[in-house]
Amino acid sequence: MFGRRPPQTPPPPPSRPRAEDVAKIQGGGLVQVIVTHISPPEFYLFLNDVHVPQIDVESLSLSVEAPTRDNLGGMVRATLSHYVVDVAGRRTLQRRELFPCTLEIVGVERRISVTATQFDSVEGMWISLGLRPDGTSADVQGVQALRVLIGEGFVDAKLTWNDGEVEDLFPTTIMGF
């Protein structure tokens, strides 16, 4: 009418979700630790893409224990102790429970990935080690315990199998480190 274009209907929404929405980190998020040297320890820690400087990290501890007769639920904990600046400008120590999240530790030719969908529960939890050329990793079974401790002056990761054998995941005698 009178030289106006007829109203157009908007195009129908796409039949698939938007890629940028699918790519979002959801839930507890992603914790990444990149270890560049064992002795002396150097690492970079990221919480959902936010860098936490090594000087501010007191420790990062990861402890996974399979259920036993004494502890039927097992234990799954990851705790970051780091310094933050309070409103008065003082550095104060803050402890933060990280699970539920995916915690990935990469470095010195090693990769440890632990995903826990619930706080302090082995339900919905899995451990992956390594990285193959095709991009897959080894999902491990038969683990009794996994302990990782990273802090100023140390990087330690030990895996205990159900048969009691303990393995060091970050040997200190790696060439070049």
C-alpha positions in Angstrom: 0.0 0.0 0.0 1.2 3.5 -0.8 4.7 2.4 -1.8 5.4 0.5 1.4 6.8 -3.0 1.3 4.6 -5.7 2.7 5.7 -6.8 6.2 8.1 -9.7 6.0 8.0 -12.6 8.4 11.3 -13.3 10.1 13.1 -16.4 9.0 12.4 -19.5 11.1 15.0 -20.2 13.8 17.7 -22.7 12.8 16.9 -26.3 13.6 20.1 -26.7 15.5 21.6 -24.9 18.5 24.0 -22.1 17.8 27.6 -23.2 17.8 28.7 -20.4 20.1 26.1 -21.6 22.7 27.2 -25.2 22.4 30.8 -24.2 22.9 30.2 -22.5 26.3 31.7 -24.0 29.4 28.8 -25.0 31.7 28.5 -26.2 35.3 31.5 -26.0 37.6 33.7 -25.3 34.6 37.2 -26.1 33.5 40.4 -26.0 35.6 43.6 -26.3 33.6 47.1 -26.6 35.0 50.0 -26.5 32.6 53.2 -27.6 34.1 56.3 -26.3 32.3 59.0 -27.5 34.7 59.2 -30.0 37.5 62.3 -28.8 39.2 62.0 -26.0 40.1 58.3 -26.3 39.6 56.7 -23.8 37.1 53.0 -23.9 36.2 50.2 -21.9 34.9 46.7 -22.3 36.4 43.5 -21.2 34.7 40.0 -21.2 36.2 37.5 -21.0 33.3 40.1 -19.2 31.2 41.1 -16.8 34.0 44.8 -17.0 34.9 45.7 -17.4 38.5 49.4 -16.4 38.8 51.7 -19.1 40.3 52.8 -16.6 43.0 49.2 -16.5 44.2 48.7 -20.3 44.4 49.5 -21.8 47.8 48.4 -25.3 46.6 46.1 -27.3 44.4 45.2 -30.7 45.8 43.2 -33.4 44.1 42.2 -36.5 46.0 40.1 -39.4 44.6 39.5 -42.5 46.6 37.4 -45.5 45.5 34.6 -46.7 47.8 35.7 -49.0 50.6 33.9 -50.8 53.4 34.7 -47.9 55.7 33.8 -45.2 53.2 31.0 -46.5 51.0 30.8 -43.3 48.9 34.4 -42.9 48.2 35.9 -39.4 48.0 36.4 -36.9 45.2 37.9 -33.6 46.2 39.8 -30.8 44.4 40.7 -27.8 46.4 42.5 -24.7 45.3 44.1 -22.5 48.1 45.2 -19.2 46.7 45.7 -15.6 47.8 43.3 -12.9 46.8 43.4 -9.2 47.6 40.6 -8.1 49.9 38.8 -4.7 50.0 41.5 -3.4 52.3 44.3 -4.3 49.9 45.6 -7.2 52.0 46.4 -10.6 50.5 44.2 -13.3 52.2 44.2 -17.0 51.7 41.0 -18.3 50.1 40.1 -22.0 49.7 37.8 -23.0 46.9 36.3 -26.4 46.2 36.6 -27.0 42.5 34.2 -30.0 41.8 31.9 -30.3 39.9 34.2 -29.5 37.0 36.8 -31.0 34.6 40.3 -30.6 36.0 43.1 -31.1 33.5 46.8 -31.2 34.3 49.2 -31.1 31.3 52.9 -31.0 31.2 56.2 -32.8 31.0 54.8 -35.1 28.4 51.9 -36.2 30.7 48.2 -35.5 30.8 45.8 -36.2 33.7 42.1 -35.3 33.3 39.5 -35.8 36.0 35.8 -35.0 35.5 33.5 -35.1 38.4 29.9 -34.2 37.9 29.1 -34.1 41.6 30.9 -32.7 44.6 32.5 -35.5 46.7 31.0 -38.4 44.8 32.5 -41.0 42.5 29.1 -41.2 40.7 29.6 -39.4 37.3 33.4 -39.3 37.8 36.1 -40.5 35.4 39.8 -40.3 35.1 41.6 -40.1 31.7 45.4 -40.3 31.2 47.6 -39.4 28.3 46.8 -38.2 24.9 47.0 -40.4 21.7 47.8 -39.1 18.3 44.1 -39.4 17.3 43.1 -37.1 20.2 41.7 -39.8 22.5 43.0 -40.7 25.9 43.0 -43.8 28.1 40.0 -43.9 30.5 41.4 -45.8 33.5 39.6 -48.5 35.5 40.7 -50.3 38.6 42.0 -47.2 40.4 42.0 -47.2 44.2 43.3 -43.7 44.7 44.7 -40.7 42.8 46.4 -37.9 44.6 47.9 -34.7 43.0 49.5 -31.9 45.0 50.9 -28.8 43.3 52.3 -25.8 45.1 55.3 -23.6 45.6 58.3 -26.0 45.3 56.5 -29.2 44.5 54.5 -31.1 41.9 53.5 -34.6 42.9 51.0 -37.0 41.3 50.5 -40.6 42.4 48.0 -43.2 41.2 47.3 -46.3 43.3 45.8 -49.3 41.6 43.3 -51.7 43.3 46.2 -54.2 43.7 48.1 -51.7 45.8 50.7 -50.8 43.3 51.5 -47.1 43.4 52.8 -45.2 40.3 54.3 -41.7 40.1 52.6 -39.9 37.2 55.2 -37.1 37.1 58.6 -38.8 37.4 61.3 -36.3 38.5 63.9 -37.8 36.1 62.3 -36.7 32.8 64.9 -35.6 30.3 64.9 -31.9 29.6 63.2 -30.9 32.8 
